[in-house]
Amino acid sequence: MAAIDLRSDTITHPTDEMRRAMAAAEVGDDVFGEDPTINALQERAAEMLGQEAGLLTASGTMSNLIAALTWCSRGDEMVMGQEAHMFWNESGGPTALSGAQVRLVPNDANGKISAADVQAAVRDATNIHVPATTLVCLENTHNRCSGGVMTPQDTREVVDVAHAAGAAVHLDGARIFNAAVALEVPAAELTRDVDDVSFCLSKALSCPVGSVLCGSQDFITRARKWRKMVGGGMRQAGVLAAAGVVALDTMVERLADDHPNARRLAAGLANIDGLTVDPDSIHTNIVIFEVDREKVGDARQVIAALREDGVLVSHSREQSLRMVTHRHVTSDDVEEALSRVNATIRRLAASA
Ligand SMILES: *Cc1c(COP(=O)(O)O)cnc(C)c1O
C-alpha cells in the first residue's frame, strides 16, 4: 500500500521536462550576472508579477531574509501578522540578522491583516522614542491560516497605509500563484502594488530548489548584495533556474486541480466524528483541521497512527493537523486518503 503524502507541496518532484531542461541549460557565472538561464527566469518572473527585476535565491526563507535586510536596519521595526511564516518558521532570521524588531498585528481566519490594524501599528516618524516602521510584511496565500487568500483590494488597502507611513511592503508570496489561480486573476494583480514579492519554485510548482524575489531595479540591486553576504551567490545555478522556467510555463495553471482536491478533503474530514474543519474556508491547497483530544487522542499520536495506515500529514499547532494537496495527489488519492483517515480515526476513537 503506497502512502499518500499530504505533508506538504514541497515534496513534489521535478517533471521530466524540467529534468531535460536542467540537463540542457546554458549556464554562466551568476555572481558576474552571466548565467543566461537565471537571467531569463528572473525576467520572466518579474514580468509575471508586474515588477521590474528578479533575483533567484536558494529558498523562500532566504528571499524573506534578504527583503528584511534590504528594507530594515538595526533599531527599525517591521510589522507583520501574528501567524506570519516569517515570524514562526524562519528561525528568527528576519529580526535577528537585520537588527530590526517585529510588531505583530492580528491575522483573521483567512490570514488577512487589516489596514486599520496596520494603521494603528505604524510609528510616528517624528517621535525619537519609538522605532521607525520601515517595513510591512504580507503573506499570500497564508500558510498557517489554511491557505487563505488576500485579494488585490485587501493588498492595496494595506499598501496605501504602509506607504503613507513611509514603510515599504514585502509580500511573502511563497504560494502567490495559488492565490492568483484561486481568485482567477493574473498574479500581477496581487503583486504590482507591493514594493517586493518573493515566491517559491520548490512548492507546488514542483521545482527541486529555489525562490525568486522580485521588485524594482533599485531594490534588486541592493538585494543582490545582501544575497552575496548571506552566501546565496550560486554561480552556474542555471541548472536550477531551467526548472523554474519550465515551472512558470507549465505548472501554474494546473494548480487549479489542487484546490478542489483540498476542498473535497476538507468536506470529507468534516464528516468524520472527532475532526473539525469548515470546508467553505478552504480556498487553495492547504487544509488545517482540528482533532478532538477527548474523542480521538493527542494530535502527535494521530499523526503516527495515520502514518501506519498510509496517510502522511503534518502538525500545525496543538491539536491541529495539516494536509496539503499537490501534483502527486489525484482526486482518487483524495478519496482513498479519506477512507483511510476515517478508518484510523474510528479505531482511535474506539480505544480512546
Ligand atoms: C514555505 C514558505 C516559506 C519558506 O520557503 P522555503 O523555500 O521552505 O524556505 C516562506 N513563506 C511561506 C508563506 C511559506 O509557505
PDBQT file of the ligand as one rigid body, heavy atoms in Angstrom, charges set to zero:
ROOT
HETATM    1  C1  LIG A 401       7.395  27.655   2.562  1.00  0.00    +0.000 C 
HETATM    2  C2  LIG A 401       7.218  29.074   2.926  1.00  0.00    +0.000 A 
HETATM    3  C3  LIG A 401       8.327  29.919   3.055  1.00  0.00    +0.000 A 
HETATM    4  C4  LIG A 401       9.757  29.436   3.026  1.00  0.00    +0.000 C 
HETATM    5  O1  LIG A 401      10.120  28.765   1.906  1.00  0.00    +0.000 OA
HETATM    6  P1  LIG A 401      11.347  27.734   1.911  1.00  0.00    +0.000 P 
HETATM    7  O2  LIG A 401      11.650  27.634   0.465  1.00  0.00    +0.000 OA
HETATM    8  O3  LIG A 401      10.828  26.486   2.530  1.00  0.00    +0.000 OA
HETATM    9  O4  LIG A 401      12.452  28.345   2.695  1.00  0.00    +0.000 OA
HETATM   10  C5  LIG A 401       8.087  31.244   3.327  1.00  0.00    +0.000 A 
HETATM   11  N1  LIG A 401       6.836  31.710   3.458  1.00  0.00    +0.000 NA
HETATM   12  C6  LIG A 401       5.758  30.930   3.342  1.00  0.00    +0.000 A 
HETATM   13  C7  LIG A 401       4.406  31.527   3.471  1.00  0.00    +0.000 C 
HETATM   14  C8  LIG A 401       5.905  29.585   3.073  1.00  0.00    +0.000 A 
HETATM   15  O5  LIG A 401       4.826  28.802   2.972  1.00  0.00    +0.000 OA
ENDROOT
TORSDOF 0
